[in-house]
Amino acid sequence: MKIAIPVDDNSMDTCVCQSFGRTTYFLIYDTETKESVFIDNSAAASQGGAGIKAAQTIVDNKVSALLTPRCGENAAEVIKAADIKIYKTMDASVKDNINAFIDGKLSLLEEIHAGFHNHGGK
């Protein structure tokens, strides 16, 4: 099974990034082959709609699960429409989160926020 995780650096020793849409990289990890691939998140520099663009990157990489601390509702809709499950990460390393996922210890992400649209209001 392929999983995706937003990460700060392209290293297995990195931390899970707190921002899904604006993460620098996504780790695509295959739980069967143990292969890991880091891909640039081209959405990170977007003026707006970064979450939706990042979600499309996840869909395009044909993963079965996304491990992230939080996700906006627009991005979550894109991900869920592709039948990808979203799991809430722990405050721990990427390796620890992968192991927790494999061991069935991560719960589904239930709290989907409205997103950070129009940061300053009206």
C-alpha positions as CSV (number, residue, x, y, z in Angstrom):
1,M,0.0,0.0,0.0
2,K,1.3,3.5,-0.9
3,I,0.9,6.2,1.7
4,A,1.7,10.0,1.5
5,I,3.0,12.2,4.2
6,P,3.7,16.0,4.1
7,V,7.3,16.4,5.3
8,D,9.7,19.3,6.0
9,D,12.8,17.7,4.4
10,N,13.6,15.0,1.9
11,S,14.9,12.6,4.5
12,M,13.5,9.8,6.5
13,D,14.7,11.5,9.6
14,T,12.5,14.6,9.1
15,C,9.3,15.6,10.9
16,V,5.8,15.6,9.6
17,C,5.0,19.1,8.2
18,Q,2.1,20.9,10.0
19,S,0.8,22.4,6.8
20,F,-0.5,20.0,4.2
21,G,-1.0,22.4,1.3
22,R,2.2,24.3,1.9
23,T,4.6,21.5,2.8
24,T,7.9,21.5,0.9
25,Y,7.8,17.8,0.1
26,F,5.6,14.7,0.1
27,L,7.0,11.4,1.1
28,I,5.4,8.6,-0.9
29,Y,6.1,5.4,1.0
30,D,5.2,1.8,0.0
31,T,4.5,-0.3,3.0
32,E,5.1,-3.5,1.1
33,T,8.4,-2.7,-0.6
34,K,9.6,-0.2,2.0
35,E,10.5,2.1,-0.9
36,S,10.4,5.8,-0.2
37,V,10.2,8.6,-2.8
38,F,10.2,12.3,-2.0
39,I,8.4,14.6,-4.4
40,D,8.4,18.4,-4.5
41,N,5.1,20.1,-3.6
42,S,4.7,22.5,-6.5
43,A,1.6,23.9,-4.8
44,A,3.6,25.4,-1.9
45,A,4.4,28.6,-3.8
46,S,0.8,29.1,-5.0
47,Q,-1.0,32.3,-4.3
48,G,-4.2,30.5,-3.4
49,G,-5.6,27.0,-3.7
50,A,-2.5,25.3,-2.4
51,G,-4.5,22.6,-0.6
52,I,-6.4,21.6,-3.6
53,K,-3.3,21.5,-5.8
54,A,-1.4,19.5,-3.2
55,A,-4.4,17.1,-2.9
56,Q,-4.3,16.6,-6.7
57,T,-0.6,15.7,-6.4
58,I,-1.6,13.1,-3.8
59,V,-4.3,11.7,-6.1
60,D,-2.0,11.6,-9.1
61,N,0.5,9.5,-7.1
62,K,-2.1,6.8,-6.6
63,V,-1.8,6.5,-2.8
64,S,-4.3,4.7,-0.6
65,A,-3.8,6.8,2.5
66,L,-2.7,10.3,3.5
67,L,-1.1,10.8,6.9
68,T,-1.3,14.4,8.0
69,P,-1.8,16.5,11.2
70,R,-4.6,18.5,9.5
71,C,-6.4,19.1,6.2
72,G,-8.6,21.8,4.8
73,E,-12.1,20.9,3.6
74,N,-11.5,21.7,-0.1
75,A,-8.4,19.5,-0.1
76,A,-10.1,16.8,1.9
77,E,-13.0,16.7,-0.7
78,V,-10.5,16.1,-3.5
79,I,-8.7,13.3,-1.5
80,K,-11.9,11.6,-0.4
81,A,-13.4,11.7,-3.9
82,A,-10.4,9.6,-5.0
83,D,-11.2,7.1,-2.2
84,I,-8.1,7.9,-0.3
85,K,-8.3,7.7,3.5
86,I,-6.9,10.5,5.7
87,Y,-5.3,9.6,9.0
88,K,-4.2,11.9,11.7
89,T,-0.5,11.9,12.5
90,M,1.1,11.9,15.9
91,D,3.6,14.5,17.1
92,A,6.5,12.2,16.2
93,S,9.0,11.5,13.5
94,V,8.0,10.3,10.0
95,K,9.3,6.8,10.8
96,D,7.2,6.6,14.0
97,N,4.1,7.7,12.1
98,I,4.7,5.1,9.4
99,N,5.2,2.4,12.0
100,A,2.0,3.5,13.9
101,F,0.1,3.4,10.6
102,I,1.3,-0.1,9.8
103,D,0.4,-1.2,13.4
104,G,-3.1,0.3,13.0
105,K,-2.5,2.9,15.7
106,L,-3.4,6.1,13.8
107,S,-7.0,7.2,13.7
108,L,-8.9,8.7,10.8
109,L,-8.7,12.5,10.7
110,E,-12.2,13.6,11.7
111,E,-11.5,17.3,12.2
112,I,-11.4,18.9,8.8
113,H,-11.0,22.6,9.0
114,A,-12.5,25.3,6.8
115,G,-9.1,26.1,5.4
116,F,-7.2,29.4,5.5
117,H,-8.9,31.2,2.7
118,N,-8.5,35.0,2.5
119,H,-6.3,35.2,5.5
120,G,-7.1,38.8,6.4
121,G,-10.8,38.7,6.1
122,K,-12.7,41.5,4.3
